[in-house]
Structures are given as structure tokens and as C-alpha cells.
Amino acid sequence: PLLVMPIWDIYENLLMWQARYFGSAPKCPRYWAKGNKGCFHILGKDTPTITLVEDLVSAIKVSRHGTAMPIFGSEVSNEVATYLSSRYENINLWLDKDKRDYAQKRVRSLSILFNKAKAITTECDPKECSDADIRSYIA
């Protein structure tokens, strides 16, 4: 019970893949990611605001309403932030609720690079939120 999501470049080279485990084995991680996790897999509409989320499925769901990018984990490097600041005016950092403190702290440092930096923390994961809720959170 594994969903494997490959990420290709424009030349059809495999950059990385992320897998989501749906089985019942308690010790198996829910997600695996292998390859170049530093790739910029930006999805959705071209807007002045980018929303960073932890995984590819969440990025796909959020990208229905704006620009989204998975960070394949829960941390945003300075290199990623600097690159994104050259393309986007604003940034949202939407992490799982157990990463609330990190998100708040990281957004304070990101506010130097962006006009507006916002941490989004919700009880549900982005992929579990309704479309209406996503639109209101990323606005």
C-alpha cells in the first residue's frame, strides 16, 4: 500500500520521488523521499505569494488556489528562502501542528526577505482541509 510520486525535470530526468505509505505497519514512516530534495517543484497559479507545505500531496491540493511548493520535510533553508524571495513578494509557511513553534520562529526570519511572511497552523493537514478553508488560510 504505497503511492510513489516521481518528480521529473523538463528533460524527463528523474529528480526525486516521494512515497506515501498507507499500510498498517506501525513502525513504517508515512513518507519517504529520495533524490534531490532541494529541487524547486513549484505548482499552481503564478501569484505574488507562495505557500510552502511539507509534502507533495498537500502542495497539489493547495496549488488549486494559489502557488505552492513542497519542502519535503519541515525546514526551509536560507538558500531556498533567498531564491524564492527573488520570485515572490510574500510567503506562507504551512507546517503540521507539531511544528507550530518552528514555523512561527522561521517566519520571523523570513520577514526580512518578503513583504509579508505568515505561518499557517491548523488542526488538519493541508491535504485534509476543505477548498474553502485553504483559500481563506493562504489569502
C-alpha positions as CSV (number, residue, x, y, z in Angstrom):
1,P,0.0,0.0,0.0
2,L,2.5,2.6,-1.3
3,L,1.9,5.6,-3.5
4,V,5.1,6.7,-5.3
5,M,5.1,10.2,-6.8
6,P,8.0,10.9,-9.1
7,I,9.3,14.4,-9.9
8,W,10.8,14.9,-13.4
9,D,12.6,17.8,-14.9
10,I,11.7,19.2,-18.3
11,Y,14.0,16.7,-20.0
12,E,12.3,13.7,-18.4
13,N,15.1,13.1,-15.9
14,L,14.0,11.8,-12.6
15,L,15.0,14.4,-9.9
16,M,13.5,12.7,-6.9
17,W,10.5,10.8,-5.7
18,Q,8.3,10.9,-2.6
19,A,6.3,7.9,-1.4
20,R,3.3,7.8,0.9
21,Y,2.7,4.7,2.9
22,F,-1.0,3.7,3.5
23,G,-0.4,0.4,5.3
24,S,-0.9,-0.6,8.9
25,A,2.6,-1.4,10.0
26,P,3.1,0.9,13.0
27,K,6.9,1.3,12.6
28,C,6.8,2.3,8.9
29,P,7.2,6.0,8.2
30,R,4.3,7.6,6.4
31,Y,6.6,9.4,3.9
32,W,9.8,8.6,2.2
33,A,11.7,11.0,-0.1
34,K,14.7,10.1,-2.2
35,G,16.8,12.1,-4.6
36,N,17.3,15.8,-4.9
37,K,15.0,17.1,-2.2
38,G,16.3,20.6,-2.9
39,C,14.5,20.8,-6.2
40,F,12.0,23.6,-6.7
41,H,8.8,21.8,-7.6
42,I,6.5,24.9,-7.8
43,L,2.9,24.1,-8.6
44,G,-0.2,26.1,-9.3
45,K,-1.1,29.6,-10.4
46,D,1.5,32.3,-10.8
47,T,0.7,34.6,-7.8
48,P,2.8,37.0,-5.7
49,T,2.5,34.6,-2.8
50,I,4.0,31.2,-2.5
51,T,2.8,28.7,0.2
52,L,5.4,26.1,1.4
53,V,4.0,22.8,2.7
54,E,5.6,19.6,3.9
55,D,4.6,17.1,1.2
56,L,3.7,16.8,-2.4
57,V,0.1,15.8,-1.9
58,S,-0.5,18.9,0.2
59,A,1.2,21.1,-2.4
60,I,-1.1,19.7,-5.1
61,K,-4.2,20.5,-3.1
62,V,-3.0,24.0,-2.1
63,S,-1.9,24.7,-5.7
64,R,-5.6,24.6,-6.8
65,H,-5.9,28.0,-5.1
66,G,-2.5,29.6,-5.5
67,T,1.2,28.9,-5.8
68,A,2.5,26.1,-3.7
69,M,5.8,24.2,-3.2
70,P,6.6,21.1,-1.1
71,I,9.7,21.3,1.0
72,F,9.8,17.5,1.6
73,G,10.1,17.9,5.3
74,S,9.6,20.7,7.7
75,E,12.6,23.1,7.4
76,V,13.3,25.9,5.0
77,S,16.9,26.6,4.2
78,N,18.3,30.1,3.8
79,E,19.2,29.2,0.2
80,V,15.6,28.2,-0.6
81,A,14.2,31.3,1.1
82,T,16.6,33.6,-0.8
83,Y,15.8,32.1,-4.2
84,L,12.0,32.3,-3.5
85,S,12.3,35.9,-2.4
86,S,13.6,36.8,-5.9
87,R,10.4,35.4,-7.4
88,Y,7.7,36.0,-4.9
89,E,6.7,39.0,-2.8
90,N,5.0,37.0,0.0
91,I,5.5,33.6,1.7
92,N,3.2,31.4,3.7
93,L,4.7,28.5,5.7
94,W,2.1,25.9,6.4
95,L,3.5,23.1,8.6
96,D,1.9,20.4,10.7
97,K,0.7,21.5,14.1
98,D,3.6,19.8,15.9
99,K,5.9,22.2,14.1
100,R,4.0,25.4,15.1
101,D,6.9,26.8,17.2
102,Y,9.4,26.3,14.4
103,A,7.0,27.9,11.8
104,Q,6.5,31.0,14.0
105,K,10.2,31.4,14.5
106,R,11.1,30.8,10.9
107,V,8.5,33.2,9.6
108,R,10.1,36.0,11.7
109,S,13.4,35.4,10.0
110,L,11.7,35.2,6.6
111,S,10.0,38.6,7.0
112,I,13.4,40.2,6.2
113,L,13.2,38.7,2.7
114,F,9.5,39.1,1.9
115,N,6.9,41.8,2.1
116,K,4.7,39.5,4.1
117,A,5.6,36.3,5.8
118,K,2.9,34.2,7.5
119,A,2.9,31.0,9.4
120,I,-0.2,28.9,8.9
121,T,-1.0,26.3,11.6
122,T,-4.2,24.3,11.5
123,E,-5.5,21.2,13.2
124,C,-5.8,19.5,9.8
125,D,-3.1,18.8,7.3
126,P,-3.4,20.9,4.1
127,K,-4.4,17.8,2.1
128,E,-7.3,17.2,4.6
129,C,-8.6,20.8,4.6
130,S,-11.6,21.9,2.5
131,D,-11.0,24.1,-0.5
132,A,-12.8,27.0,1.1
133,D,-10.6,26.7,4.2
134,I,-7.4,26.5,2.1
135,R,-8.5,29.7,0.2
136,S,-9.0,31.5,3.4
137,Y,-5.7,30.4,5.0
138,I,-3.5,31.3,2.1
139,A,-5.2,34.7,1.4
